Amino acid sequence: MSHSAGAVPRITGRTRLFAVLGDPVRQVRAPELLNPVFAQLGLDAVLVPVHASVLHLGEVVRGLQRAGNVDGLLVTVPHKAAARAFADVQSAAVRLAGSTNALRRGADGRWYAENFDGAGFVAGLVAAGHPPAGQRVTLVGAGGAGGAIAAALVLAGVARLDVVDVDPARVRMLLDRLSDHAPGVVREGATPSGDTADLVVNATPLGLREDDPLPFDPARLAPGTLVADIIMSPPETRLLHTAAAHGLATHRGAPMLTEQLRMYREFFDLHPTEATE
């Protein structure tokens, strides 16, 4: 065991590496959540943030994959769709969502891609007392995270899913992937307003920066609408603050990642060492 829970990780020549890739990357919370898990399990491993620009994503990923002691990669905005290209094997969730947020090196040397964004988001809603089954949902953002969340919402049994994005082609691609699984449920939507949804989700990066515009105006939503944001830092985005100021219930982004911890443990095959059992 290289370090104990609550202690500063002791990096050794045997330490296994995990990286989370993003652009920007300073907002990611995965290191804060997963490094304590490594410690609790007694694993000689560490997760570090890696700032990978869109222009150099391929060089960064291929370099990390060729490093013999890198066991896994987490992926955040804006790379979730592009990162699929660096996997040898894609799960059904990745193919359905059109994006990945986790890749691991298999015992056979191949890289396996999975997507836990959607499952984590739905699990977070359920844990907070907002099960999406039977609900009318408007999803703003059809990119990597949005695609994963759309797939998970469909699988969770929403009554209707309206998808909104500045890029109509991205919406059509998402609808094409989901149409066979939910005929008549998923459709292209408009900017949310009035009593058109029980739940409105921001799955865009808008809100990461203080000067970002709102992805939609909560003031135009009907009372009783739940507003959810998948952005985790800041914990309360301007969207959620504005929605709360108008008397709307809100759901933060952090539970989506918290619920993924168990999924990451299984995917990366993280088990306690003998010393911690």
C-alpha positions as CSV (number, residue, x, y, z in Angstrom):
1,M,0.0,0.0,0.0
2,S,1.6,3.3,-1.1
3,H,-0.6,5.7,0.8
4,S,-3.5,5.7,3.2
5,A,-6.9,7.4,3.1
6,G,-6.5,11.2,3.7
7,A,-2.8,11.1,3.2
8,V,-0.9,12.8,0.4
9,P,-0.3,10.2,-2.4
10,R,3.3,9.0,-2.5
11,I,4.3,8.7,-6.1
12,T,6.7,5.8,-6.7
13,G,8.2,4.2,-9.7
14,R,5.4,1.6,-9.6
15,T,2.5,4.2,-9.6
16,R,-0.1,3.6,-12.2
17,L,-1.4,6.7,-14.0
18,F,-4.8,7.8,-15.0
19,A,-5.5,11.2,-16.7
20,V,-8.6,13.3,-17.3
21,L,-8.5,15.2,-20.6
22,G,-10.3,18.5,-21.2
23,D,-10.0,22.0,-22.7
24,P,-10.2,23.8,-20.3
25,V,-9.4,21.3,-17.6
26,R,-9.0,23.4,-14.4
27,Q,-12.7,22.9,-13.6
28,V,-12.6,19.1,-13.4
29,R,-13.5,17.5,-10.1
30,A,-12.5,13.9,-11.0
31,P,-9.1,14.1,-9.3
32,E,-10.7,15.3,-6.1
33,L,-13.1,12.4,-6.1
34,L,-11.1,9.5,-7.5
35,N,-7.7,10.0,-5.8
36,P,-9.3,9.5,-2.4
37,V,-10.9,6.3,-3.8
38,F,-7.4,5.1,-4.9
39,A,-6.2,5.8,-1.3
40,Q,-9.1,4.0,0.4
41,L,-8.5,1.0,-1.8
42,G,-4.8,1.0,-1.1
43,L,-3.9,1.4,-4.7
44,D,-0.6,2.8,-6.0
45,A,-2.3,5.0,-8.6
46,V,-3.0,8.7,-9.2
47,L,-5.4,10.6,-11.5
48,V,-4.0,13.9,-12.9
49,P,-5.6,16.6,-15.1
50,V,-4.2,16.9,-18.6
51,H,-5.0,20.1,-20.6
52,A,-5.4,18.8,-24.2
53,S,-6.4,21.3,-26.9
54,V,-8.6,20.2,-29.7
55,L,-5.7,20.8,-32.2
56,H,-3.4,18.4,-30.3
57,L,-5.9,15.9,-28.9
58,G,-4.7,13.0,-31.1
59,E,-1.0,13.5,-30.1
60,V,-1.9,13.7,-26.4
61,V,-4.1,10.6,-26.4
62,R,-1.8,8.5,-28.5
63,G,1.2,9.5,-26.4
64,L,-0.6,8.6,-23.2
65,Q,-1.9,5.3,-24.6
66,R,1.7,4.4,-25.6
67,A,3.0,5.1,-22.1
68,G,3.1,1.6,-20.5
69,N,2.0,2.7,-17.0
70,V,-1.1,4.7,-18.1
71,D,-4.2,2.5,-17.3
72,G,-7.1,4.8,-18.1
73,L,-8.3,8.1,-19.4
74,L,-11.3,10.1,-18.4
75,V,-12.7,12.6,-21.0
76,T,-14.5,15.9,-20.6
77,V,-15.5,18.8,-22.8
78,P,-15.0,19.3,-25.7
79,H,-13.4,15.9,-26.5
80,K,-16.1,13.3,-25.7
81,A,-17.2,12.7,-29.3
82,A,-13.7,12.8,-30.8
83,A,-12.2,10.5,-28.2
84,R,-14.2,7.5,-29.6
85,A,-11.6,7.4,-32.4
86,F,-8.9,6.3,-30.0
87,A,-10.8,3.2,-28.8
88,D,-10.4,-0.3,-30.2
89,V,-13.7,-1.4,-28.7
90,Q,-16.8,0.8,-28.1
91,S,-19.6,-0.2,-25.7
92,A,-23.2,-0.1,-26.8
93,A,-23.7,3.1,-24.7
94,V,-20.8,4.8,-26.6
95,R,-22.3,3.8,-29.9
96,L,-25.8,5.0,-28.9
97,A,-24.6,8.2,-27.3
98,G,-22.0,9.0,-30.0
99,S,-19.4,9.9,-27.3
100,T,-17.2,8.4,-24.6
101,N,-16.0,9.7,-21.2
102,A,-13.8,6.8,-20.1
103,L,-11.2,4.6,-21.8
104,R,-9.2,1.8,-20.2
105,R,-6.4,-0.3,-21.3
106,G,-7.5,-4.0,-21.3
107,A,-5.4,-7.0,-20.3
108,D,-5.2,-7.7,-24.1
109,G,-3.6,-4.3,-24.7
110,R,-6.6,-2.9,-26.5
111,W,-8.4,0.2,-25.4
112,Y,-12.0,0.0,-24.4
113,A,-14.4,3.0,-24.4
114,E,-17.4,3.4,-22.2
115,N,-19.8,6.3,-21.4
116,F,-21.1,6.9,-17.9
117,D,-22.4,10.5,-18.3
118,G,-25.9,9.5,-19.0
119,A,-26.2,6.8,-16.5
120,G,-24.6,9.0,-13.8
121,F,-26.9,11.9,-14.6
122,V,-30.1,9.8,-14.4
123,A,-28.8,8.1,-11.2
124,G,-28.2,11.6,-9.7
125,L,-31.7,12.7,-10.6
126,V,-33.2,9.5,-9.0
127,A,-31.1,9.9,-5.9
128,A,-32.4,13.5,-5.5
129,G,-36.0,12.5,-5.8
130,H,-36.5,13.5,-9.4
131,P,-37.0,10.2,-11.4
132,P,-37.3,11.1,-15.1
133,A,-39.6,8.3,-16.1
134,G,-42.8,9.6,-17.6
135,Q,-41.5,13.2,-17.7
136,R,-41.4,15.7,-20.5
137,V,-37.8,16.7,-20.9
138,T,-36.0,19.4,-22.9
139,L,-32.3,18.8,-23.4
140,V,-30.2,21.8,-24.4
141,G,-27.0,20.6,-26.0
142,A,-26.5,17.6,-28.2
143,G,-22.8,17.2,-28.0
144,G,-20.8,14.5,-26.2
145,A,-22.4,14.8,-22.8
146,G,-25.8,15.7,-24.3
147,G,-25.9,12.6,-26.5
148,A,-25.1,10.4,-23.5
149,I,-27.8,12.0,-21.4
150,A,-30.3,11.8,-24.2
151,A,-29.7,8.0,-24.5
152,A,-29.9,7.5,-20.8
153,L,-33.2,9.5,-20.5
154,V,-34.7,7.4,-23.3
155,L,-33.7,4.2,-21.6
156,A,-35.1,5.6,-18.3
157,G,-38.5,5.9,-19.9
158,V,-39.2,9.6,-20.4
159,A,-42.5,10.5,-22.0
160,R,-40.9,12.9,-24.5
161,L,-37.5,14.3,-25.1
162,D,-37.0,17.6,-27.1
163,V,-33.4,18.1,-28.1
164,V,-32.1,21.7,-28.7
165,D,-28.7,22.6,-30.1
166,V,-27.2,25.5,-32.1
167,D,-26.1,22.9,-34.7
168,P,-29.1,21.3,-36.3
169,A,-26.9,18.6,-37.9
170,R,-25.8,17.4,-34.5
171,V,-29.5,17.1,-33.4
172,R,-30.3,15.1,-36.5
173,M,-27.4,12.7,-35.9
174,L,-28.6,12.2,-32.3
175,L,-32.2,11.6,-33.4
176,D,-31.0,9.1,-36.0
177,R,-29.1,7.1,-33.3
178,L,-32.1,7.1,-30.9
179,S,-35.0,6.7,-33.3
180,D,-34.9,3.0,-33.3
181,H,-34.9,2.8,-29.5
182,A,-37.6,5.3,-28.9
183,P,-39.8,5.9,-31.9
184,G,-41.9,9.0,-31.4
185,V,-40.3,10.0,-28.1
186,V,-37.3,12.0,-29.3
187,R,-37.7,15.1,-31.5
188,E,-36.0,18.3,-32.4
189,G,-37.1,21.0,-30.0
190,A,-37.0,24.8,-29.6
191,T,-35.6,27.1,-27.0
192,P,-37.5,26.1,-23.8
193,S,-40.3,28.4,-22.7
194,G,-43.7,28.1,-21.0
195,D,-45.2,24.8,-19.8
196,T,-43.5,22.6,-22.4
197,A,-41.3,20.5,-20.1
198,D,-41.2,19.1,-16.6
199,L,-37.4,19.0,-16.7
200,V,-35.0,21.3,-18.6
201,V,-31.3,20.2,-18.8
202,N,-28.3,22.3,-19.8
203,A,-25.8,19.9,-21.4
204,T,-23.8,22.7,-23.0
205,P,-20.5,24.1,-21.7
206,L,-22.2,27.5,-21.2
207,G,-21.6,28.4,-17.6
208,L,-18.0,27.2,-17.2
209,R,-16.9,30.8,-17.6
210,E,-18.3,33.8,-15.7
211,D,-19.0,35.8,-18.8
212,D,-20.8,32.9,-20.6
213,P,-24.4,33.7,-21.7
214,L,-27.2,31.7,-20.3
215,P,-28.0,28.6,-22.4
216,F,-31.7,29.5,-22.0
217,D,-33.8,31.9,-19.9
218,P,-35.3,30.3,-16.8
219,A,-37.6,33.2,-16.4
220,R,-39.6,32.0,-19.4
221,L,-40.2,28.6,-17.8
222,A,-43.5,27.6,-16.1
223,P,-43.6,27.3,-12.3
224,G,-42.8,23.8,-11.2
225,T,-40.2,23.2,-13.9
226,L,-37.0,21.5,-12.7
227,V,-33.8,23.1,-14.1
228,A,-30.7,20.9,-14.2
229,D,-27.1,21.8,-15.1
230,I,-24.4,19.3,-15.8
231,I,-21.6,21.8,-15.1
232,M,-19.8,21.0,-11.8
233,S,-17.6,24.0,-11.3
234,P,-18.9,26.4,-10.2
235,P,-21.2,24.3,-8.1
236,E,-24.1,26.7,-8.6
237,T,-23.9,28.1,-12.1
238,R,-25.5,31.4,-13.1
239,L,-28.2,29.4,-14.8
240,L,-29.1,27.6,-11.5
241,H,-28.9,30.8,-9.5
242,T,-31.2,32.6,-11.9
243,A,-33.6,29.7,-12.0
244,A,-33.7,29.6,-8.2
245,A,-34.3,33.3,-8.1
246,H,-37.4,32.7,-10.1
247,G,-38.7,30.1,-7.7
248,L,-37.8,27.1,-9.8
249,A,-36.3,23.9,-8.4
250,T,-32.7,23.2,-9.5
251,H,-30.4,20.2,-9.8
252,R,-26.6,20.6,-9.7
253,G,-24.0,18.9,-11.8
254,A,-22.0,17.3,-9.0
255,P,-24.3,14.3,-8.4
256,M,-23.7,13.1,-12.0
257,L,-20.0,12.6,-11.2
258,T,-20.6,11.3,-7.7
259,E,-22.9,8.6,-9.0
260,Q,-20.2,7.6,-11.6
261,L,-17.7,6.7,-8.9
262,R,-19.1,3.2,-8.5
263,M,-19.2,2.8,-12.3
264,Y,-15.6,3.9,-12.6
265,R,-14.5,1.4,-10.0
266,E,-16.1,-1.4,-11.9
267,F,-14.9,-0.2,-15.3
268,F,-11.3,0.3,-14.2
269,D,-11.4,-2.9,-12.1
270,L,-10.4,-1.0,-8.9
271,H,-10.4,-3.4,-6.0
272,P,-8.9,-3.1,-2.5
273,T,-5.4,-4.4,-2.0
274,E,-4.9,-7.2,0.5
275,A,-3.6,-4.7,3.0
276,T,-6.9,-2.8,3.1
277,E,-9.3,-5.8,3.1
